[in-house]
Amino acid sequence: MKNCQKCKVPLEGWRFKLAHALFGIMPSTKEPDCCNKCEAKDVPQAPAPSEQSGDAGAAN
């Protein structure tokens, strides 16, 4: 039985069908040994825009 190498969720069989129906888990399109949830976690996120510090929000 094939499992995700990172989180060990099943990627074949009846347990996979259950996980897919309940949580939307399926094999990754980029890494065949990982699930789509672990693939999404590995994607680097763009840094959040930093707020500019200025006088616009300063209290008097």
PyMOL Python script that loads the backbone (N, CA, C, O; Angstrom):
from pymol import cmd

cmd.read_pdbstr("""\
ATOM      1  N   MET A   1       0.839  -1.172   0.000  1.00  0.00           N
ATOM      2  CA  MET A   1       0.000   0.000   0.000  1.00  0.00           C
ATOM      3  C   MET A   1       0.888   1.242   0.000  1.00  0.00           C
ATOM      4  O   MET A   1       1.864   1.312   0.748  1.00  0.00           O
ATOM      5  N   LYS A   2       0.557   2.197  -0.820  1.00  0.00           N
ATOM      6  CA  LYS A   2       1.352   3.407  -0.983  1.00  0.00           C
ATOM      7  C   LYS A   2       0.843   4.500  -0.039  1.00  0.00           C
ATOM      8  O   LYS A   2      -0.356   4.768   0.025  1.00  0.00           O
ATOM      9  N   ASN A   3       1.772   5.125   0.691  1.00  0.00           N
ATOM     10  CA  ASN A   3       1.445   6.208   1.613  1.00  0.00           C
ATOM     11  C   ASN A   3       2.283   7.430   1.283  1.00  0.00           C
ATOM     12  O   ASN A   3       3.337   7.314   0.657  1.00  0.00           O
ATOM     13  N   CYS A   4       1.820   8.600   1.701  1.00  0.00           N
ATOM     14  CA  CYS A   4       2.586   9.834   1.565  1.00  0.00           C
ATOM     15  C   CYS A   4       3.859   9.704   2.403  1.00  0.00           C
ATOM     16  O   CYS A   4       3.803   9.254   3.547  1.00  0.00           O
ATOM     17  N   GLN A   5       4.992  10.092   1.847  1.00  0.00           N
ATOM     18  CA  GLN A   5       6.264   9.963   2.540  1.00  0.00           C
ATOM     19  C   GLN A   5       6.390  10.940   3.706  1.00  0.00           C
ATOM     20  O   GLN A   5       7.186  10.712   4.617  1.00  0.00           O
ATOM     21  N   LYS A   6       5.618  12.021   3.691  1.00  0.00           N
ATOM     22  CA  LYS A   6       5.749  13.040   4.737  1.00  0.00           C
ATOM     23  C   LYS A   6       4.726  12.871   5.853  1.00  0.00           C
ATOM     24  O   LYS A   6       5.093  12.902   7.028  1.00  0.00           O
ATOM     25  N   CYS A   7       3.451  12.691   5.512  1.00  0.00           N
ATOM     26  CA  CYS A   7       2.414  12.623   6.552  1.00  0.00           C
ATOM     27  C   CYS A   7       1.801  11.233   6.694  1.00  0.00           C
ATOM     28  O   CYS A   7       0.958  11.016   7.564  1.00  0.00           O
ATOM     29  N   LYS A   8       2.214  10.300   5.857  1.00  0.00           N
ATOM     30  CA  LYS A   8       1.792   8.890   5.924  1.00  0.00           C
ATOM     31  C   LYS A   8       0.315   8.647   5.614  1.00  0.00           C
ATOM     32  O   LYS A   8      -0.205   7.581   5.947  1.00  0.00           O
ATOM     33  N   VAL A   9      -0.373   9.599   4.991  1.00  0.00           N
ATOM     34  CA  VAL A   9      -1.767   9.386   4.608  1.00  0.00           C
ATOM     35  C   VAL A   9      -1.789   8.375   3.451  1.00  0.00           C
ATOM     36  O   VAL A   9      -0.901   8.410   2.600  1.00  0.00           O
ATOM     37  N   PRO A  10      -2.771   7.488   3.402  1.00  0.00           N
ATOM     38  CA  PRO A  10      -2.815   6.483   2.332  1.00  0.00           C
ATOM     39  C   PRO A  10      -3.100   7.116   0.969  1.00  0.00           C
ATOM     40  O   PRO A  10      -3.922   8.024   0.851  1.00  0.00           O
ATOM     41  N   LEU A  11      -2.406   6.622  -0.052  1.00  0.00           N
ATOM     42  CA  LEU A  11      -2.596   7.108  -1.417  1.00  0.00           C
ATOM     43  C   LEU A  11      -3.149   6.027  -2.337  1.00  0.00           C
ATOM     44  O   LEU A  11      -3.224   6.219  -3.551  1.00  0.00           O
ATOM     45  N   GLU A  12      -3.536   4.885  -1.759  1.00  0.00           N
ATOM     46  CA  GLU A  12      -4.142   3.775  -2.504  1.00  0.00           C
ATOM     47  C   GLU A  12      -5.131   3.053  -1.602  1.00  0.00           C
ATOM     48  O   GLU A  12      -5.060   3.150  -0.377  1.00  0.00           O
ATOM     49  N   GLY A  13      -6.051   2.331  -2.223  1.00  0.00           N
ATOM     50  CA  GLY A  13      -6.948   1.465  -1.475  1.00  0.00           C
ATOM     51  C   GLY A  13      -8.161   2.156  -0.897  1.00  0.00           C
ATOM     52  O   GLY A  13      -8.446   3.312  -1.211  1.00  0.00           O
ATOM     53  N   TRP A  14      -8.881   1.426  -0.037  1.00  0.00           N
ATOM     54  CA  TRP A  14     -10.126   1.944   0.514  1.00  0.00           C
ATOM     55  C   TRP A  14      -9.896   3.090   1.484  1.00  0.00           C
ATOM     56  O   TRP A  14     -10.746   3.973   1.601  1.00  0.00           O
ATOM     57  N   ARG A  15      -8.747   3.096   2.194  1.00  0.00           N
ATOM     58  CA  ARG A  15      -8.462   4.203   3.108  1.00  0.00           C
ATOM     59  C   ARG A  15      -8.208   5.491   2.324  1.00  0.00           C
ATOM     60  O   ARG A  15      -8.554   6.578   2.784  1.00  0.00           O
ATOM     61  N   PHE A  16      -7.599   5.367   1.134  1.00  0.00           N
ATOM     62  CA  PHE A  16      -7.408   6.530   0.275  1.00  0.00           C
ATOM     63  C   PHE A  16      -8.754   7.076  -0.195  1.00  0.00           C
ATOM     64  O   PHE A  16      -8.965   8.288  -0.200  1.00  0.00           O
ATOM     65  N   LYS A  17      -9.654   6.193  -0.584  1.00  0.00           N
ATOM     66  CA  LYS A  17     -10.977   6.634  -1.041  1.00  0.00           C
ATOM     67  C   LYS A  17     -11.701   7.395   0.058  1.00  0.00           C
ATOM     68  O   LYS A  17     -12.374   8.390  -0.210  1.00  0.00           O
ATOM     69  N   LEU A  18     -11.563   6.928   1.293  1.00  0.00           N
ATOM     70  CA  LEU A  18     -12.178   7.594   2.429  1.00  0.00           C
ATOM     71  C   LEU A  18     -11.527   8.964   2.672  1.00  0.00           C
ATOM     72  O   LEU A  18     -12.229   9.958   2.861  1.00  0.00           O
ATOM     73  N   ALA A  19     -10.197   9.016   2.668  1.00  0.00           N
ATOM     74  CA  ALA A  19      -9.479  10.280   2.886  1.00  0.00           C
ATOM     75  C   ALA A  19      -9.778  11.278   1.771  1.00  0.00           C
ATOM     76  O   ALA A  19      -9.899  12.478   2.020  1.00  0.00           O
ATOM     77  N   HIS A  20      -9.895  10.781   0.548  1.00  0.00           N
ATOM     78  CA  HIS A  20     -10.207  11.652  -0.584  1.00  0.00           C
ATOM     79  C   HIS A  20     -11.620  12.223  -0.456  1.00  0.00           C
ATOM     80  O   HIS A  20     -11.839  13.408  -0.708  1.00  0.00           O
ATOM     81  N   ALA A  21     -12.568  11.384  -0.067  1.00  0.00           N
ATOM     82  CA  ALA A  21     -13.953  11.833   0.060  1.00  0.00           C
ATOM     83  C   ALA A  21     -14.122  12.824   1.217  1.00  0.00           C
ATOM     84  O   ALA A  21     -14.871  13.793   1.094  1.00  0.00           O
ATOM     85  N   LEU A  22     -13.440  12.589   2.325  1.00  0.00           N
ATOM     86  CA  LEU A  22     -13.610  13.440   3.504  1.00  0.00           C
ATOM     87  C   LEU A  22     -12.752  14.699   3.482  1.00  0.00           C
ATOM     88  O   LEU A  22     -13.209  15.773   3.874  1.00  0.00           O
ATOM     89  N   PHE A  23     -11.506  14.567   3.022  1.00  0.00           N
ATOM     90  CA  PHE A  23     -10.557  15.667   3.147  1.00  0.00           C
ATOM     91  C   PHE A  23      -9.995  16.179   1.824  1.00  0.00           C
ATOM     92  O   PHE A  23      -9.227  17.141   1.816  1.00  0.00           O
ATOM     93  N   GLY A  24     -10.361  15.559   0.712  1.00  0.00           N
ATOM     94  CA  GLY A  24      -9.872  16.007  -0.591  1.00  0.00           C
ATOM     95  C   GLY A  24      -8.418  15.656  -0.847  1.00  0.00           C
ATOM     96  O   GLY A  24      -7.760  16.302  -1.663  1.00  0.00           O
ATOM     97  N   ILE A  25      -7.910  14.645  -0.163  1.00  0.00           N
ATOM     98  CA  ILE A  25      -6.510  14.257  -0.322  1.00  0.00           C
ATOM     99  C   ILE A  25      -6.360  13.391  -1.554  1.00  0.00           C
ATOM    100  O   ILE A  25      -7.154  12.481  -1.791  1.00  0.00           O
ATOM    101  N   MET A  26      -5.320  13.687  -2.348  1.00  0.00           N
ATOM    102  CA  MET A  26      -5.003  12.898  -3.535  1.00  0.00           C
ATOM    103  C   MET A  26      -3.499  12.948  -3.763  1.00  0.00           C
ATOM    104  O   MET A  26      -2.817  13.787  -3.173  1.00  0.00           O
ATOM    105  N   PRO A  27      -2.972  12.070  -4.603  1.00  0.00           N
ATOM    106  CA  PRO A  27      -1.538  12.108  -4.874  1.00  0.00           C
ATOM    107  C   PRO A  27      -1.129  13.445  -5.501  1.00  0.00           C
ATOM    108  O   PRO A  27      -1.875  14.029  -6.286  1.00  0.00           O
ATOM    109  N   SER A  28       0.049  13.909  -5.145  1.00  0.00           N
ATOM    110  CA  SER A  28       0.574  15.162  -5.671  1.00  0.00           C
ATOM    111  C   SER A  28       0.834  15.049  -7.163  1.00  0.00           C
ATOM    112  O   SER A  28       1.171  13.974  -7.659  1.00  0.00           O
ATOM    113  N   THR A  29       0.681  16.143  -7.871  1.00  0.00           N
ATOM    114  CA  THR A  29       0.975  16.148  -9.306  1.00  0.00           C
ATOM    115  C   THR A  29       2.465  16.322  -9.571  1.00  0.00           C
ATOM    116  O   THR A  29       2.958  15.911 -10.622  1.00  0.00           O
ATOM    117  N   LYS A  30       3.192  16.932  -8.624  1.00  0.00           N
ATOM    118  CA  LYS A  30       4.620  17.181  -8.805  1.00  0.00           C
ATOM    119  C   LYS A  30       5.491  16.106  -8.173  1.00  0.00           C
ATOM    120  O   LYS A  30       6.516  15.723  -8.738  1.00  0.00           O
ATOM    121  N   GLU A  31       5.086  15.615  -6.994  1.00  0.00           N
ATOM    122  CA  GLU A  31       5.845  14.596  -6.287  1.00  0.00           C
ATOM    123  C   GLU A  31       4.958  13.371  -6.110  1.00  0.00           C
ATOM    124  O   GLU A  31       4.035  13.409  -5.296  1.00  0.00           O
ATOM    125  N   PRO A  32       5.200  12.296  -6.835  1.00  0.00           N
ATOM    126  CA  PRO A  32       4.315  11.125  -6.768  1.00  0.00           C
ATOM    127  C   PRO A  32       4.297  10.426  -5.412  1.00  0.00           C
ATOM    128  O   PRO A  32       3.372   9.662  -5.137  1.00  0.00           O
ATOM    129  N   ASP A  33       5.288  10.663  -4.559  1.00  0.00           N
ATOM    130  CA  ASP A  33       5.334  10.016  -3.246  1.00  0.00           C
ATOM    131  C   ASP A  33       4.739  10.876  -2.140  1.00  0.00           C
ATOM    132  O   ASP A  33       4.843  10.525  -0.965  1.00  0.00           O
ATOM    133  N   CYS A  34       4.115  11.999  -2.498  1.00  0.00           N
ATOM    134  CA  CYS A  34       3.517  12.901  -1.512  1.00  0.00           C
ATOM    135  C   CYS A  34       2.061  13.161  -1.867  1.00  0.00           C
ATOM    136  O   CYS A  34       1.633  12.944  -3.001  1.00  0.00           O
ATOM    137  N   CYS A  35       1.304  13.633  -0.870  1.00  0.00           N
ATOM    138  CA  CYS A  35      -0.087  13.996  -1.119  1.00  0.00           C
ATOM    139  C   CYS A  35      -0.169  15.477  -1.505  1.00  0.00           C
ATOM    140  O   CYS A  35       0.805  16.216  -1.369  1.00  0.00           O
ATOM    141  N   ASN A  36      -1.323  15.895  -1.981  1.00  0.00           N
ATOM    142  CA  ASN A  36      -1.491  17.278  -2.416  1.00  0.00           C
ATOM    143  C   ASN A  36      -1.411  18.256  -1.241  1.00  0.00           C
ATOM    144  O   ASN A  36      -1.046  19.414  -1.444  1.00  0.00           O
ATOM    145  N   LYS A  37      -1.739  17.828  -0.026  1.00  0.00           N
ATOM    146  CA  LYS A  37      -1.669  18.712   1.142  1.00  0.00           C
ATOM    147  C   LYS A  37      -0.212  19.001   1.510  1.00  0.00           C
ATOM    148  O   LYS A  37       0.127  20.141   1.827  1.00  0.00           O
ATOM    149  N   CYS A  38       0.645  17.991   1.471  1.00  0.00           N
ATOM    150  CA  CYS A  38       2.067  18.197   1.763  1.00  0.00           C
ATOM    151  C   CYS A  38       2.725  19.007   0.653  1.00  0.00           C
ATOM    152  O   CYS A  38       3.624  19.805   0.918  1.00  0.00           O
ATOM    153  N   GLU A  39       2.290  18.809  -0.578  1.00  0.00           N
ATOM    154  CA  GLU A  39       2.814  19.591  -1.697  1.00  0.00           C
ATOM    155  C   GLU A  39       2.484  21.064  -1.496  1.00  0.00           C
ATOM    156  O   GLU A  39       3.325  21.923  -1.757  1.00  0.00           O
ATOM    157  N   ALA A  40       1.278  21.368  -1.037  1.00  0.00           N
ATOM    158  CA  ALA A  40       0.873  22.753  -0.823  1.00  0.00           C
ATOM    159  C   ALA A  40       1.660  23.388   0.327  1.00  0.00           C
ATOM    160  O   ALA A  40       1.926  24.590   0.303  1.00  0.00           O
ATOM    161  N   LYS A  41       2.034  22.587   1.334  1.00  0.00           N
ATOM    162  CA  LYS A  41       2.808  23.110   2.452  1.00  0.00           C
ATOM    163  C   LYS A  41       4.227  23.465   2.034  1.00  0.00           C
ATOM    164  O   LYS A  41       4.830  24.374   2.604  1.00  0.00           O
ATOM    165  N   ASP A  42       4.770  22.756   1.042  1.00  0.00           N
ATOM    166  CA  ASP A  42       6.150  22.962   0.617  1.00  0.00           C
ATOM    167  C   ASP A  42       6.332  24.134  -0.329  1.00  0.00           C
ATOM    168  O   ASP A  42       7.462  24.540  -0.598  1.00  0.00           O
ATOM    169  N   VAL A  43       5.242  24.680  -0.836  1.00  0.00           N
ATOM    170  CA  VAL A  43       5.336  25.800  -1.770  1.00  0.00           C
ATOM    171  C   VAL A  43       5.760  27.038  -1.000  1.00  0.00           C
ATOM    172  O   VAL A  43       5.118  27.400  -0.014  1.00  0.00           O
ATOM    173  N   PRO A  44       6.842  27.700  -1.436  1.00  0.00           N
ATOM    174  CA  PRO A  44       7.266  28.899  -0.713  1.00  0.00           C
ATOM    175  C   PRO A  44       6.236  30.011  -0.858  1.00  0.00           C
ATOM    176  O   PRO A  44       5.769  30.305  -1.959  1.00  0.00           O
ATOM    177  N   GLN A  45       5.895  30.614   0.253  1.00  0.00           N
ATOM    178  CA  GLN A  45       4.914  31.694   0.259  1.00  0.00           C
ATOM    179  C   GLN A  45       5.610  33.022  -0.020  1.00  0.00           C
ATOM    180  O   GLN A  45       6.749  33.234   0.398  1.00  0.00           O
ATOM    181  N   ALA A  46       4.925  33.908  -0.723  1.00  0.00           N
ATOM    182  CA  ALA A  46       5.447  35.248  -0.950  1.00  0.00           C
ATOM    183  C   ALA A  46       5.375  35.999   0.381  1.00  0.00           C
ATOM    184  O   ALA A  46       4.402  35.857   1.122  1.00  0.00           O
ATOM    185  N   PRO A  47       6.388  36.789   0.681  1.00  0.00           N
ATOM    186  CA  PRO A  47       6.350  37.521   1.946  1.00  0.00           C
ATOM    187  C   PRO A  47       5.199  38.523   1.967  1.00  0.00           C
ATOM    188  O   PRO A  47       4.861  39.131   0.951  1.00  0.00           O
ATOM    189  N   ALA A  48       4.616  38.676   3.129  1.00  0.00           N
ATOM    190  CA  ALA A  48       3.509  39.621   3.280  1.00  0.00           C
ATOM    191  C   ALA A  48       4.045  41.037   3.138  1.00  0.00           C
ATOM    192  O   ALA A  48       5.148  41.336   3.597  1.00  0.00           O
ATOM    193  N   PRO A  49       3.275  41.903   2.509  1.00  0.00           N
ATOM    194  CA  PRO A  49       3.748  43.288   2.375  1.00  0.00           C
ATOM    195  C   PRO A  49       3.843  43.946   3.750  1.00  0.00           C
ATOM    196  O   PRO A  49       2.920  43.868   4.562  1.00  0.00           O
ATOM    197  N   SER A  50       4.969  44.589   3.987  1.00  0.00           N
ATOM    198  CA  SER A  50       5.157  45.228   5.291  1.00  0.00           C
ATOM    199  C   SER A  50       4.436  46.571   5.316  1.00  0.00           C
ATOM    200  O   SER A  50       4.364  47.289   4.319  1.00  0.00           O
ATOM    201  N   GLU A  51       3.919  46.870   6.472  1.00  0.00           N
ATOM    202  CA  GLU A  51       3.222  48.143   6.616  1.00  0.00           C
ATOM    203  C   GLU A  51       4.261  49.247   6.729  1.00  0.00           C
ATOM    204  O   GLU A  51       5.281  49.093   7.401  1.00  0.00           O
ATOM    205  N   GLN A  52       3.988  50.350   6.069  1.00  0.00           N
ATOM    206  CA  GLN A  52       4.911  51.471   6.144  1.00  0.00           C
ATOM    207  C   GLN A  52       4.690  52.214   7.443  1.00  0.00           C
ATOM    208  O   GLN A  52       3.560  52.550   7.797  1.00  0.00           O
ATOM    209  N   SER A  53       5.768  52.466   8.143  1.00  0.00           N
ATOM    210  CA  SER A  53       5.638  53.232   9.379  1.00  0.00           C
ATOM    211  C   SER A  53       5.699  54.707   9.030  1.00  0.00           C
ATOM    212  O   SER A  53       6.672  55.189   8.451  1.00  0.00           O
ATOM    213  N   GLY A  54       4.661  55.398   9.387  1.00  0.00           N
ATOM    214  CA  GLY A  54       4.580  56.812   9.068  1.00  0.00           C
ATOM    215  C   GLY A  54       3.730  57.518  10.102  1.00  0.00           C
ATOM    216  O   GLY A  54       3.367  56.941  11.127  1.00  0.00           O
ATOM    217  N   ASP A  55       3.424  58.735   9.833  1.00  0.00           N
ATOM    218  CA  ASP A  55       2.625  59.528  10.771  1.00  0.00           C
ATOM    219  C   ASP A  55       1.137  59.364  10.556  1.00  0.00           C
ATOM    220  O   ASP A  55       0.346  59.932  11.309  1.00  0.00           O
ATOM    221  N   ALA A  56       0.729  58.607   9.555  1.00  0.00           N
ATOM    222  CA  ALA A  56      -0.691  58.498   9.226  1.00  0.00           C
ATOM    223  C   ALA A  56      -1.498  57.872  10.355  1.00  0.00           C
ATOM    224  O   ALA A  56      -2.655  58.248  10.543  1.00  0.00           O
ATOM    225  N   GLY A  57      -0.943  56.943  11.107  1.00  0.00           N
ATOM    226  CA  GLY A  57      -1.693  56.291  12.160  1.00  0.00           C
ATOM    227  C   GLY A  57      -1.228  56.679  13.554  1.00  0.00           C
ATOM    228  O   GLY A  57      -1.641  56.062  14.537  1.00  0.00           O
ATOM    229  N   ALA A  58      -0.379  57.689  13.653  1.00  0.00           N
ATOM    230  CA  ALA A  58       0.168  58.067  14.948  1.00  0.00           C
ATOM    231  C   ALA A  58      -0.876  58.843  15.763  1.00  0.00           C
ATOM    232  O   ALA A  58      -1.623  59.662  15.228  1.00  0.00           O
ATOM    233  N   ALA A  59      -0.905  58.569  17.030  1.00  0.00           N
ATOM    234  CA  ALA A  59      -1.829  59.288  17.928  1.00  0.00           C
ATOM    235  C   ALA A  59      -1.176  60.564  18.412  1.00  0.00           C
ATOM    236  O   ALA A  59       0.036  60.597  18.624  1.00  0.00           O
ATOM    237  N   ASN A  60      -1.943  61.594  18.586  1.00  0.00           N
ATOM    238  CA  ASN A  60      -1.407  62.878  19.055  1.00  0.00           C
ATOM    239  C   ASN A  60      -1.553  63.041  20.529  1.00  0.00           C
ATOM    240  O   ASN A  60      -1.152  64.067  21.079  1.00  0.00           O
TER     241      ASN A  60
END
""", "prot")
cmd.dss("prot")
cmd.show_as("cartoon", "prot")
cmd.util.cbc("prot")
cmd.orient("prot")
